[in-house]
Amino acid sequence: QVQLVESGGGLVQAGGSLRLSCAASGRTWTIDNTGWFRQASGKEREFVATMWSSGSTAYADSVKGRFTISRDNAKNTVYLQMNNLEPEDTAVYYCRAVVPGVNVFWGQGTQVTVSS
């Protein structure tokens, strides 16, 4: 099993920055992929960014050039640096970890609100 805890959300003005953290515990060595998703009120959950154990990354077009995913292996933590935030980025942000052939694990989410 893998447990995920997100932190770092909050209220920020448009153009500002936030850094989200996703701390993993449990069988972290089995994780192949850790990513960020978000869900705005009344909308479906959508992909934001992801990082594989190899270090490869992928981003949604809407956040390319503004968001950066990174990790600290020693801390079992994945980060999402969000710059130049826009009101459209307002959502609950969820961390997801994939253990191949076993399961997909989700965190509880952290709220990000961007005011105009």
Biopython code that builds the backbone (N, CA, C, O; Angstrom):
import numpy as np
from Bio.PDB.StructureBuilder import StructureBuilder

atoms = [
    (1, "GLN", "N", (0.833, -1.199, 0.000)),
    (1, "GLN", "CA", (0.000, 0.000, 0.000)),
    (1, "GLN", "C", (0.865, 1.246, 0.000)),
    (1, "GLN", "O", (1.992, 1.249, 0.495)),
    (2, "VAL", "N", (0.310, 2.295, -0.565)),
    (2, "VAL", "CA", (0.980, 3.594, -0.620)),
    (2, "VAL", "C", (0.017, 4.643, -0.081)),
    (2, "VAL", "O", (-1.167, 4.646, -0.418)),
    (3, "GLN", "N", (0.528, 5.520, 0.746)),
    (3, "GLN", "CA", (-0.271, 6.629, 1.249)),
    (3, "GLN", "C", (0.318, 7.935, 0.723)),
    (3, "GLN", "O", (1.536, 8.098, 0.658)),
    (4, "LEU", "N", (-0.559, 8.855, 0.352)),
    (4, "LEU", "CA", (-0.140, 10.141, -0.212)),
    (4, "LEU", "C", (-0.783, 11.277, 0.567)),
    (4, "LEU", "O", (-1.975, 11.240, 0.872)),
    (5, "VAL", "N", (0.017, 12.284, 0.885)),
    (5, "VAL", "CA", (-0.502, 13.450, 1.592)),
    (5, "VAL", "C", (-0.037, 14.698, 0.851)),
    (5, "VAL", "O", (1.161, 14.945, 0.716)),
    (6, "GLU", "N", (-1.000, 15.477, 0.375)),
    (6, "GLU", "CA", (-0.682, 16.717, -0.331)),
    (6, "GLU", "C", (-0.659, 17.887, 0.654)),
    (6, "GLU", "O", (-1.309, 17.855, 1.699)),
    (7, "SER", "N", (0.090, 18.900, 0.300)),
    (7, "SER", "CA", (0.110, 20.141, 1.066)),
    (7, "SER", "C", (0.559, 21.266, 0.156)),
    (7, "SER", "O", (1.041, 21.033, -0.952)),
    (8, "GLY", "N", (0.394, 22.495, 0.639)),
    (8, "GLY", "CA", (0.906, 23.644, -0.097)),
    (8, "GLY", "C", (-0.141, 24.463, -0.822)),
    (8, "GLY", "O", (0.182, 25.495, -1.409)),
    (9, "GLY", "N", (-1.385, 24.025, -0.794)),
    (9, "GLY", "CA", (-2.417, 24.813, -1.451)),
    (9, "GLY", "C", (-2.711, 26.094, -0.692)),
    (9, "GLY", "O", (-2.227, 26.299, 0.421)),
    (10, "GLY", "N", (-3.513, 26.954, -1.311)),
    (10, "GLY", "CA", (-3.870, 28.198, -0.662)),
    (10, "GLY", "C", (-4.492, 29.174, -1.629)),
    (10, "GLY", "O", (-4.877, 28.821, -2.743)),
    (11, "LEU", "N", (-4.581, 30.415, -1.175)),
    (11, "LEU", "CA", (-5.155, 31.500, -1.969)),
    (11, "LEU", "C", (-4.026, 32.390, -2.466)),
    (11, "LEU", "O", (-3.171, 32.816, -1.689)),
    (12, "VAL", "N", (-4.027, 32.667, -3.760)),
    (12, "VAL", "CA", (-2.985, 33.496, -4.349)),
    (12, "VAL", "C", (-3.600, 34.374, -5.437)),
    (12, "VAL", "O", (-4.602, 34.005, -6.048)),
    (13, "GLN", "N", (-3.005, 35.511, -5.669)),
    (13, "GLN", "CA", (-3.477, 36.386, -6.727)),
    (13, "GLN", "C", (-2.979, 35.910, -8.087)),
    (13, "GLN", "O", (-1.951, 35.240, -8.183)),
    (14, "ALA", "N", (-3.704, 36.256, -9.116)),
    (14, "ALA", "CA", (-3.279, 35.914, -10.475)),
    (14, "ALA", "C", (-1.868, 36.441, -10.717)),
    (14, "ALA", "O", (-1.521, 37.561, -10.344)),
    (15, "GLY", "N", (-1.074, 35.593, -11.353)),
    (15, "GLY", "CA", (0.324, 35.931, -11.587)),
    (15, "GLY", "C", (1.259, 35.434, -10.506)),
    (15, "GLY", "O", (2.477, 35.460, -10.677)),
    (16, "GLY", "N", (0.704, 34.984, -9.402)),
    (16, "GLY", "CA", (1.506, 34.501, -8.286)),
    (16, "GLY", "C", (1.934, 33.059, -8.456)),
    (16, "GLY", "O", (1.686, 32.432, -9.486)),
    (17, "SER", "N", (2.586, 32.543, -7.417)),
    (17, "SER", "CA", (3.137, 31.188, -7.449)),
    (17, "SER", "C", (2.763, 30.413, -6.191)),
    (17, "SER", "O", (2.534, 30.985, -5.126)),
    (18, "LEU", "N", (2.709, 29.112, -6.347)),
    (18, "LEU", "CA", (2.539, 28.196, -5.231)),
    (18, "LEU", "C", (3.344, 26.936, -5.536)),
    (18, "LEU", "O", (3.563, 26.587, -6.696)),
    (19, "ARG", "N", (3.781, 26.257, -4.468)),
    (19, "ARG", "CA", (4.418, 24.963, -4.645)),
    (19, "ARG", "C", (3.653, 23.923, -3.841)),
    (19, "ARG", "O", (3.530, 24.026, -2.620)),
    (20, "LEU", "N", (3.147, 22.932, -4.539)),
    (20, "LEU", "CA", (2.450, 21.827, -3.895)),
    (20, "LEU", "C", (3.433, 20.695, -3.611)),
    (20, "LEU", "O", (4.383, 20.474, -4.361)),
    (21, "SER", "N", (3.184, 19.992, -2.522)),
    (21, "SER", "CA", (4.001, 18.836, -2.161)),
    (21, "SER", "C", (3.105, 17.609, -2.032)),
    (21, "SER", "O", (1.952, 17.695, -1.610)),
    (22, "CYS", "N", (3.672, 16.466, -2.408)),
    (22, "CYS", "CA", (2.979, 15.196, -2.256)),
    (22, "CYS", "C", (3.956, 14.235, -1.586)),
    (22, "CYS", "O", (4.900, 13.752, -2.210)),
    (23, "ALA", "N", (3.716, 13.972, -0.318)),
    (23, "ALA", "CA", (4.596, 13.088, 0.439)),
    (23, "ALA", "C", (4.034, 11.676, 0.425)),
    (23, "ALA", "O", (2.884, 11.442, 0.795)),
    (24, "ALA", "N", (4.860, 10.749, -0.005)),
    (24, "ALA", "CA", (4.442, 9.355, -0.085)),
    (24, "ALA", "C", (5.030, 8.551, 1.061)),
    (24, "ALA", "O", (6.142, 8.814, 1.521)),
    (25, "SER", "N", (4.265, 7.570, 1.512)),
    (25, "SER", "CA", (4.748, 6.644, 2.539)),
    (25, "SER", "C", (4.230, 5.248, 2.204)),
    (25, "SER", "O", (3.368, 5.073, 1.342)),
    (26, "GLY", "N", (4.773, 4.272, 2.903)),
    (26, "GLY", "CA", (4.405, 2.889, 2.612)),
    (26, "GLY", "C", (5.391, 2.278, 1.641)),
    (26, "GLY", "O", (6.595, 2.514, 1.737)),
    (27, "ARG", "N", (4.885, 1.496, 0.711)),
    (27, "ARG", "CA", (5.725, 0.792, -0.254)),
    (27, "ARG", "C", (6.117, 1.705, -1.413)),
    (27, "ARG", "O", (5.767, 1.453, -2.566)),
    (28, "THR", "N", (6.839, 2.755, -1.089)),
    (28, "THR", "CA", (7.142, 3.786, -2.086)),
    (28, "THR", "C", (8.042, 3.273, -3.204)),
    (28, "THR", "O", (8.038, 3.829, -4.302)),
    (29, "TRP", "N", (8.803, 2.233, -2.943)),
    (29, "TRP", "CA", (9.723, 1.720, -3.964)),
    (29, "TRP", "C", (8.985, 1.038, -5.110)),
    (29, "TRP", "O", (9.576, 0.744, -6.149)),
    (30, "THR", "N", (7.703, 0.790, -4.920)),
    (30, "THR", "CA", (6.913, 0.139, -5.965)),
    (30, "THR", "C", (6.257, 1.136, -6.921)),
    (30, "THR", "O", (5.659, 0.742, -7.922)),
    (31, "ILE", "N", (6.373, 2.421, -6.608)),
    (31, "ILE", "CA", (5.721, 3.446, -7.423)),
    (31, "ILE", "C", (6.480, 3.639, -8.737)),
    (31, "ILE", "O", (7.697, 3.823, -8.749)),
    (32, "ASP", "N", (5.736, 3.593, -9.832)),
    (32, "ASP", "CA", (6.354, 3.817, -11.146)),
    (32, "ASP", "C", (6.102, 5.224, -11.663)),
    (32, "ASP", "O", (6.863, 5.741, -12.482)),
    (33, "ASN", "N", (5.046, 5.830, -11.189)),
    (33, "ASN", "CA", (4.626, 7.099, -11.761)),
    (33, "ASN", "C", (3.874, 7.887, -10.696)),
    (33, "ASN", "O", (2.982, 7.358, -10.032)),
    (34, "THR", "N", (4.238, 9.142, -10.544)),
    (34, "THR", "CA", (3.523, 10.021, -9.615)),
    (34, "THR", "C", (3.121, 11.274, -10.369)),
    (34, "THR", "O", (3.930, 11.880, -11.071)),
    (35, "GLY", "N", (1.870, 11.650, -10.215)),
    (35, "GLY", "CA", (1.404, 12.799, -10.975)),
    (35, "GLY", "C", (0.411, 13.652, -10.224)),
    (35, "GLY", "O", (-0.015, 13.332, -9.114)),
    (36, "TRP", "N", (0.064, 14.728, -10.852)),
    (36, "TRP", "CA", (-0.889, 15.689, -10.300)),
    (36, "TRP", "C", (-2.095, 15.801, -11.231)),
    (36, "TRP", "O", (-1.960, 15.881, -12.452)),
    (37, "PHE", "N", (-3.259, 15.803, -10.624)),
    (37, "PHE", "CA", (-4.517, 16.021, -11.319)),
    (37, "PHE", "C", (-5.241, 17.145, -10.599)),
    (37, "PHE", "O", (-4.895, 17.481, -9.467)),
    (38, "ARG", "N", (-6.233, 17.723, -11.238)),
    (38, "ARG", "CA", (-7.014, 18.760, -10.577)),
    (38, "ARG", "C", (-8.476, 18.654, -10.981)),
    (38, "ARG", "O", (-8.820, 18.155, -12.053)),
    (39, "GLN", "N", (-9.313, 19.137, -10.089)),
    (39, "GLN", "CA", (-10.748, 19.106, -10.343)),
    (39, "GLN", "C", (-11.359, 20.428, -9.906)),
    (39, "GLN", "O", (-11.410, 20.742, -8.717)),
    (40, "ALA", "N", (-11.816, 21.185, -10.874)),
    (40, "ALA", "CA", (-12.506, 22.428, -10.588)),
    (40, "ALA", "C", (-13.966, 22.130, -10.270)),
    (40, "ALA", "O", (-14.498, 21.088, -10.655)),
    (41, "SER", "N", (-14.596, 23.044, -9.574)),
    (41, "SER", "CA", (-15.988, 22.858, -9.170)),
    (41, "SER", "C", (-16.867, 22.645, -10.401)),
    (41, "SER", "O", (-16.842, 23.442, -11.339)),
    (42, "GLY", "N", (-17.641, 21.563, -10.388)),
    (42, "GLY", "CA", (-18.554, 21.273, -11.478)),
    (42, "GLY", "C", (-17.915, 20.661, -12.702)),
    (42, "GLY", "O", (-18.588, 20.454, -13.711)),
    (43, "LYS", "N", (-16.622, 20.366, -12.633)),
    (43, "LYS", "CA", (-15.912, 19.801, -13.787)),
    (43, "LYS", "C", (-15.310, 18.458, -13.426)),
    (43, "LYS", "O", (-15.213, 18.095, -12.254)),
    (44, "GLU", "N", (-14.908, 17.724, -14.459)),
    (44, "GLU", "CA", (-14.269, 16.436, -14.242)),
    (44, "GLU", "C", (-12.806, 16.638, -13.850)),
    (44, "GLU", "O", (-12.193, 17.664, -14.145)),
    (45, "ARG", "N", (-12.277, 15.631, -13.182)),
    (45, "ARG", "CA", (-10.864, 15.665, -12.819)),
    (45, "ARG", "C", (-10.028, 15.578, -14.093)),
    (45, "ARG", "O", (-10.331, 14.801, -14.998)),
    (46, "GLU", "N", (-8.963, 16.394, -14.148)),
    (46, "GLU", "CA", (-8.126, 16.430, -15.336)),
    (46, "GLU", "C", (-6.654, 16.293, -14.983)),
    (46, "GLU", "O", (-6.217, 16.636, -13.884)),
    (47, "PHE", "N", (-5.917, 15.788, -15.937)),
    (47, "PHE", "CA", (-4.475, 15.602, -15.797)),
    (47, "PHE", "C", (-3.758, 16.948, -15.798)),
    (47, "PHE", "O", (-4.131, 17.860, -16.536)),
    (48, "VAL", "N", (-2.730, 17.063, -14.968)),
    (48, "VAL", "CA", (-1.920, 18.282, -14.922)),
    (48, "VAL", "C", (-0.473, 17.977, -15.311)),
    (48, "VAL", "O", (0.056, 18.550, -16.264)),
    (49, "ALA", "N", (0.152, 17.081, -14.576)),
    (49, "ALA", "CA", (1.558, 16.767, -14.828)),
    (49, "ALA", "C", (1.878, 15.426, -14.200)),
    (49, "ALA", "O", (1.206, 14.985, -13.267)),
    (50, "THR", "N", (2.919, 14.777, -14.724)),
    (50, "THR", "CA", (3.312, 13.499, -14.173)),
    (50, "THR", "C", (4.802, 13.281, -14.343)),
    (50, "THR", "O", (5.437, 13.871, -15.217)),
    (51, "MET", "N", (5.350, 12.423, -13.495)),
    (51, "MET", "CA", (6.768, 12.079, -13.577)),
    (51, "MET", "C", (6.906, 10.577, -13.366)),
    (51, "MET", "O", (6.341, 10.016, -12.427)),
    (52, "TRP", "N", (7.664, 9.934, -14.250)),
    (52, "TRP", "CA", (7.920, 8.505, -14.116)),
    (52, "TRP", "C", (9.177, 8.276, -13.277)),
    (52, "TRP", "O", (9.965, 9.191, -13.038)),
    (53, "SER", "N", (9.336, 7.044, -12.845)),
    (53, "SER", "CA", (10.499, 6.706, -12.042)),
    (53, "SER", "C", (11.794, 6.945, -12.811)),
    (53, "SER", "O", (12.850, 7.143, -12.209)),
    (54, "SER", "N", (11.715, 6.928, -14.122)),
    (54, "SER", "CA", (12.893, 7.195, -14.962)),
    (54, "SER", "C", (13.296, 8.658, -14.942)),
    (54, "SER", "O", (14.415, 9.013, -15.314)),
    (55, "GLY", "N", (12.371, 9.506, -14.501)),
    (55, "GLY", "CA", (12.621, 10.938, -14.512)),
    (55, "GLY", "C", (11.913, 11.663, -15.648)),
    (55, "GLY", "O", (11.881, 12.894, -15.677)),
    (56, "SER", "N", (11.358, 10.923, -16.564)),
    (56, "SER", "CA", (10.606, 11.550, -17.657)),
    (56, "SER", "C", (9.363, 12.244, -17.111)),
    (56, "SER", "O", (8.778, 11.820, -16.114)),
    (57, "THR", "N", (8.983, 13.306, -17.782)),
    (57, "THR", "CA", (7.835, 14.082, -17.339)),
    (57, "THR", "C", (6.872, 14.341, -18.500)),
    (57, "THR", "O", (7.235, 14.227, -19.670)),
    (58, "ALA", "N", (5.655, 14.688, -18.147)),
    (58, "ALA", "CA", (4.651, 15.077, -19.128)),
    (58, "ALA", "C", (3.740, 16.110, -18.496)),
    (58, "ALA", "O", (3.492, 16.087, -17.290)),
    (59, "TYR", "N", (3.244, 17.019, -19.325)),
    (59, "TYR", "CA", (2.400, 18.107, -18.832)),
    (59, "TYR", "C", (1.171, 18.287, -19.715)),
    (59, "TYR", "O", (1.196, 18.007, -20.914)),
    (60, "ALA", "N", (0.106, 18.758, -19.096)),
    (60, "ALA", "CA", (-1.036, 19.184, -19.873)),
    (60, "ALA", "C", (-0.666, 20.454, -20.624)),
    (60, "ALA", "O", (0.124, 21.263, -20.138)),
    (61, "ASP", "N", (-1.239, 20.626, -21.807)),
    (61, "ASP", "CA", (-0.910, 21.813, -22.607)),
    (61, "ASP", "C", (-1.221, 23.103, -21.858)),
    (61, "ASP", "O", (-0.529, 24.106, -22.027)),
    (62, "SER", "N", (-2.255, 23.076, -21.037)),
    (62, "SER", "CA", (-2.695, 24.288, -20.349)),
    (62, "SER", "C", (-1.704, 24.777, -19.302)),
    (62, "SER", "O", (-1.783, 25.925, -18.866)),
    (63, "VAL", "N", (-0.769, 23.919, -18.893)),
    (63, "VAL", "CA", (0.173, 24.323, -17.840)),
    (63, "VAL", "C", (1.626, 24.333, -18.311)),
    (63, "VAL", "O", (2.512, 24.740, -17.560)),
    (64, "LYS", "N", (1.881, 23.895, -19.530)),
    (64, "LYS", "CA", (3.249, 23.869, -20.038)),
    (64, "LYS", "C", (3.873, 25.253, -19.981)),
    (64, "LYS", "O", (3.258, 26.249, -20.365)),
    (65, "GLY", "N", (5.099, 25.293, -19.497)),
    (65, "GLY", "CA", (5.802, 26.559, -19.384)),
    (65, "GLY", "C", (5.494, 27.318, -18.105)),
    (65, "GLY", "O", (6.179, 28.289, -17.784)),
    (66, "ARG", "N", (4.477, 26.891, -17.371)),
    (66, "ARG", "CA", (4.131, 27.560, -16.106)),
    (66, "ARG", "C", (4.334, 26.647, -14.900)),
    (66, "ARG", "O", (4.730, 27.110, -13.830)),
    (67, "PHE", "N", (4.064, 25.360, -15.066)),
    (67, "PHE", "CA", (4.166, 24.398, -13.965)),
    (67, "PHE", "C", (5.368, 23.488, -14.189)),
    (67, "PHE", "O", (5.718, 23.164, -15.324)),
    (68, "THR", "N", (5.990, 23.083, -13.090)),
    (68, "THR", "CA", (7.120, 22.157, -13.153)),
    (68, "THR", "C", (6.958, 21.095, -12.081)),
    (68, "THR", "O", (6.756, 21.408, -10.908)),
    (69, "ILE", "N", (7.047, 19.833, -12.493)),
    (69, "ILE", "CA", (6.995, 18.727, -11.546)),
    (69, "ILE", "C", (8.421, 18.275, -11.257)),
    (69, "ILE", "O", (9.256, 18.201, -12.158)),
    (70, "SER", "N", (8.687, 17.975, -9.984)),
    (70, "SER", "CA", (10.007, 17.524, -9.588)),
    (70, "SER", "C", (9.860, 16.592, -8.392)),
    (70, "SER", "O", (8.764, 16.415, -7.860)),
    (71, "ARG", "N", (10.983, 15.994, -7.972)),
    (71, "ARG", "CA", (10.888, 15.082, -6.831)),
    (71, "ARG", "C", (12.162, 15.120, -6.020)),
    (71, "ARG", "O", (13.233, 15.481, -6.508)),
    (72, "ASP", "N", (12.014, 14.738, -4.772)),
    (72, "ASP", "CA", (13.132, 14.560, -3.858)),
    (72, "ASP", "C", (13.047, 13.118, -3.374)),
    (72, "ASP", "O", (12.239, 12.798, -2.502)),
    (73, "ASN", "N", (13.874, 12.255, -3.937)),
    (73, "ASN", "CA", (13.789, 10.834, -3.610)),
    (73, "ASN", "C", (14.078, 10.565, -2.139)),
    (73, "ASN", "O", (13.492, 9.663, -1.541)),
    (74, "ALA", "N", (14.965, 11.335, -1.567)),
    (74, "ALA", "CA", (15.319, 11.128, -0.161)),
    (74, "ALA", "C", (14.130, 11.389, 0.758)),
    (74, "ALA", "O", (14.024, 10.801, 1.834)),
    (75, "LYS", "N", (13.240, 12.273, 0.323)),
    (75, "LYS", "CA", (12.071, 12.618, 1.130)),
    (75, "LYS", "C", (10.809, 11.925, 0.634)),
    (75, "LYS", "O", (9.736, 12.115, 1.206)),
    (76, "ASN", "N", (10.924, 11.123, -0.426)),
    (76, "ASN", "CA", (9.745, 10.471, -1.026)),
    (76, "ASN", "C", (8.651, 11.499, -1.315)),
    (76, "ASN", "O", (7.472, 11.266, -1.049)),
    (77, "THR", "N", (9.061, 12.614, -1.854)),
    (77, "THR", "CA", (8.132, 13.714, -2.078)),
    (77, "THR", "C", (8.217, 14.195, -3.525)),
    (77, "THR", "O", (9.301, 14.345, -4.089)),
    (78, "VAL", "N", (7.059, 14.429, -4.099)),
    (78, "VAL", "CA", (6.960, 15.013, -5.434)),
    (78, "VAL", "C", (6.371, 16.410, -5.298)),
    (78, "VAL", "O", (5.451, 16.628, -4.511)),
    (79, "TYR", "N", (6.895, 17.337, -6.055)),
    (79, "TYR", "CA", (6.473, 18.728, -5.973)),
    (79, "TYR", "C", (5.841, 19.178, -7.281)),
    (79, "TYR", "O", (6.127, 18.636, -8.349)),
    (80, "LEU", "N", (4.984, 20.172, -7.174)),
    (80, "LEU", "CA", (4.446, 20.842, -8.354)),
    (80, "LEU", "C", (4.629, 22.341, -8.133)),
    (80, "LEU", "O", (3.900, 22.964, -7.361)),
    (81, "GLN", "N", (5.606, 22.898, -8.819)),
    (81, "GLN", "CA", (5.834, 24.342, -8.766)),
    (81, "GLN", "C", (4.926, 24.996, -9.791)),
    (81, "GLN", "O", (4.985, 24.685, -10.980)),
    (82, "MET", "N", (4.095, 25.894, -9.323)),
    (82, "MET", "CA", (3.112, 26.535, -10.185)),
    (82, "MET", "C", (3.399, 28.031, -10.227)),
    (82, "MET", "O", (3.286, 28.719, -9.212)),
    (83, "ASN", "N", (3.765, 28.523, -11.387)),
    (83, "ASN", "CA", (4.070, 29.938, -11.571)),
    (83, "ASN", "C", (3.054, 30.585, -12.500)),
    (83, "ASN", "O", (2.343, 29.909, -13.243)),
    (84, "ASN", "N", (3.006, 31.904, -12.437)),
    (84, "ASN", "CA", (2.100, 32.663, -13.302)),
    (84, "ASN", "C", (0.685, 32.078, -13.253)),
    (84, "ASN", "O", (0.073, 31.815, -14.288)),
    (85, "LEU", "N", (0.192, 31.885, -12.068)),
    (85, "LEU", "CA", (-1.119, 31.256, -11.895)),
    (85, "LEU", "C", (-2.235, 32.132, -12.459)),
    (85, "LEU", "O", (-2.171, 33.362, -12.442)),
    (86, "GLU", "N", (-3.248, 31.447, -12.955)),
    (86, "GLU", "CA", (-4.402, 32.099, -13.557)),
    (86, "GLU", "C", (-5.660, 31.668, -12.802)),
    (86, "GLU", "O", (-5.677, 30.595, -12.199)),
    (87, "PRO", "N", (-6.710, 32.488, -12.828)),
    (87, "PRO", "CA", (-7.960, 32.087, -12.159)),
    (87, "PRO", "C", (-8.460, 30.720, -12.627)),
    (87, "PRO", "O", (-9.096, 29.992, -11.864)),
    (88, "GLU", "N", (-8.173, 30.378, -13.877)),
    (88, "GLU", "CA", (-8.605, 29.085, -14.417)),
    (88, "GLU", "C", (-7.872, 27.908, -13.774)),
    (88, "GLU", "O", (-8.270, 26.758, -13.955)),
    (89, "ASP", "N", (-6.815, 28.185, -13.033)),
    (89, "ASP", "CA", (-6.093, 27.123, -12.328)),
    (89, "ASP", "C", (-6.753, 26.772, -10.998)),
    (89, "ASP", "O", (-6.338, 25.823, -10.333)),
    (90, "THR", "N", (-7.761, 27.518, -10.610)),
    (90, "THR", "CA", (-8.459, 27.243, -9.360)),
    (90, "THR", "C", (-9.095, 25.858, -9.393)),
    (90, "THR", "O", (-9.873, 25.538, -10.291)),
    (91, "ALA", "N", (-8.752, 25.044, -8.400)),
    (91, "ALA", "CA", (-9.242, 23.660, -8.360)),
    (91, "ALA", "C", (-8.719, 22.988, -7.098)),
    (91, "ALA", "O", (-7.876, 23.529, -6.383)),
    (92, "VAL", "N", (-9.237, 21.809, -6.851)),
    (92, "VAL", "CA", (-8.620, 20.928, -5.859)),
    (92, "VAL", "C", (-7.577, 20.091, -6.609)),
    (92, "VAL", "O", (-7.879, 19.454, -7.619)),
    (93, "TYR", "N", (-6.367, 20.109, -6.101)),
    (93, "TYR", "CA", (-5.272, 19.396, -6.745)),
    (93, "TYR", "C", (-5.012, 18.094, -5.991)),
    (93, "TYR", "O", (-4.879, 18.073, -4.767)),
    (94, "TYR", "N", (-4.945, 17.009, -6.763)),
    (94, "TYR", "CA", (-4.766, 15.675, -6.197)),
    (94, "TYR", "C", (-3.455, 15.074, -6.703)),
    (94, "TYR", "O", (-3.072, 15.243, -7.861)),
    (95, "CYS", "N", (-2.800, 14.384, -5.816)),
    (95, "CYS", "CA", (-1.624, 13.610, -6.161)),
    (95, "CYS", "C", (-2.041, 12.171, -6.423)),
    (95, "CYS", "O", (-2.898, 11.632, -5.722)),
    (96, "ARG", "N", (-1.444, 11.552, -7.422)),
    (96, "ARG", "CA", (-1.749, 10.168, -7.760)),
    (96, "ARG", "C", (-0.470, 9.382, -7.960)),
    (96, "ARG", "O", (0.465, 9.852, -8.608)),
    (97, "ALA", "N", (-0.432, 8.185, -7.402)),
    (97, "ALA", "CA", (0.713, 7.288, -7.580)),
    (97, "ALA", "C", (0.234, 5.993, -8.210)),
    (97, "ALA", "O", (-0.799, 5.439, -7.835)),
    (98, "VAL", "N", (1.008, 5.529, -9.169)),
    (98, "VAL", "CA", (0.657, 4.298, -9.875)),
    (98, "VAL", "C", (1.678, 3.220, -9.542)),
    (98, "VAL", "O", (2.882, 3.395, -9.727)),
    (99, "VAL", "N", (1.164, 2.103, -9.047)),
    (99, "VAL", "CA", (1.984, 0.912, -8.834)),
    (99, "VAL", "C", (1.560, -0.091, -9.891)),
    (99, "VAL", "O", (0.467, -0.648, -9.795)),
    (100, "PRO", "N", (2.379, -0.336, -10.888)),
    (100, "PRO", "CA", (1.979, -1.185, -12.008)),
    (100, "PRO", "C", (1.485, -2.555, -11.579)),
    (100, "PRO", "O", (2.117, -3.250, -10.783)),
    (101, "GLY", "N", (0.341, -2.917, -12.128)),
    (101, "GLY", "CA", (-0.213, -4.230, -11.849)),
    (101, "GLY", "C", (-0.825, -4.392, -10.481)),
    (101, "GLY", "O", (-1.292, -5.470, -10.116)),
    (102, "VAL", "N", (-0.817, -3.306, -9.725)),
    (102, "VAL", "CA", (-1.320, -3.408, -8.348)),
    (102, "VAL", "C", (-2.490, -2.451, -8.129)),
    (102, "VAL", "O", (-3.617, -2.880, -7.883)),
    (103, "ASN", "N", (-2.210, -1.155, -8.220)),
    (103, "ASN", "CA", (-3.271, -0.207, -7.893)),
    (103, "ASN", "C", (-2.849, 1.212, -8.231)),
    (103, "ASN", "O", (-1.690, 1.493, -8.537)),
    (104, "VAL", "N", (-3.834, 2.092, -8.163)),
    (104, "VAL", "CA", (-3.622, 3.521, -8.283)),
    (104, "VAL", "C", (-4.039, 4.142, -6.953)),
    (104, "VAL", "O", (-5.124, 3.868, -6.440)),
    (105, "PHE", "N", (-3.172, 4.975, -6.408)),
    (105, "PHE", "CA", (-3.429, 5.582, -5.104)),
    (105, "PHE", "C", (-3.591, 7.091, -5.258)),
    (105, "PHE", "O", (-2.903, 7.733, -6.051)),
    (106, "TRP", "N", (-4.519, 7.635, -4.479)),
    (106, "TRP", "CA", (-4.797, 9.073, -4.521)),
    (106, "TRP", "C", (-4.624, 9.707, -3.138)),
    (106, "TRP", "O", (-4.865, 9.074, -2.111)),
    (107, "GLY", "N", (-4.206, 10.955, -3.142)),
    (107, "GLY", "CA", (-4.193, 11.732, -1.915)),
    (107, "GLY", "C", (-5.559, 12.354, -1.675)),
    (107, "GLY", "O", (-6.495, 12.147, -2.447)),
    (108, "GLN", "N", (-5.660, 13.117, -0.598)),
    (108, "GLN", "CA", (-6.941, 13.686, -0.202)),
    (108, "GLN", "C", (-7.240, 14.997, -0.923)),
    (108, "GLN", "O", (-8.377, 15.468, -0.907)),
    (109, "GLY", "N", (-6.238, 15.582, -1.548)),
    (109, "GLY", "CA", (-6.427, 16.820, -2.295)),
    (109, "GLY", "C", (-6.082, 18.058, -1.490)),
    (109, "GLY", "O", (-6.165, 18.066, -0.262)),
    (110, "THR", "N", (-5.694, 19.102, -2.201)),
    (110, "THR", "CA", (-5.405, 20.394, -1.582)),
    (110, "THR", "C", (-5.990, 21.487, -2.471)),
    (110, "THR", "O", (-5.845, 21.450, -3.693)),
    (111, "GLN", "N", (-6.645, 22.448, -1.853)),
    (111, "GLN", "CA", (-7.351, 23.491, -2.607)),
    (111, "GLN", "C", (-6.389, 24.587, -3.047)),
    (111, "GLN", "O", (-5.590, 25.086, -2.255)),
    (112, "VAL", "N", (-6.478, 24.948, -4.305)),
    (112, "VAL", "CA", (-5.751, 26.093, -4.855)),
    (112, "VAL", "C", (-6.788, 27.067, -5.398)),
    (112, "VAL", "O", (-7.616, 26.710, -6.236)),
    (113, "THR", "N", (-6.730, 28.293, -4.913)),
    (113, "THR", "CA", (-7.650, 29.327, -5.363)),
    (113, "THR", "C", (-6.847, 30.511, -5.876)),
    (113, "THR", "O", (-6.004, 31.058, -5.165)),
    (114, "VAL", "N", (-7.114, 30.899, -7.110)),
    (114, "VAL", "CA", (-6.401, 32.016, -7.727)),
    (114, "VAL", "C", (-7.409, 33.133, -7.963)),
    (114, "VAL", "O", (-8.379, 32.961, -8.702)),
    (115, "SER", "N", (-7.175, 34.263, -7.337)),
    (115, "SER", "CA", (-8.075, 35.396, -7.477)),
    (115, "SER", "C", (-7.610, 36.312, -8.600)),
    (115, "SER", "O", (-6.413, 36.447, -8.855)),
    (116, "SER", "N", (-8.570, 36.937, -9.263)),
    (116, "SER", "CA", (-8.234, 37.825, -10.390)),
    (116, "SER", "C", (-8.037, 39.251, -9.923)),
    (116, "SER", "O", (-7.750, 40.132, -10.733)),
]
sb = StructureBuilder()
sb.init_structure("model")
sb.init_model(0)
sb.init_chain("A")
sb.init_seg("    ")
for serial, (resi, resn, name, xyz) in enumerate(atoms, 1):
    if name == "N":
        sb.init_residue(resn, " ", resi, " ")
    sb.init_atom(name, np.array(xyz, "f"), 0.0, 1.0, " ", f" {name:<3s}", serial, name[0])
structure = sb.get_structure()
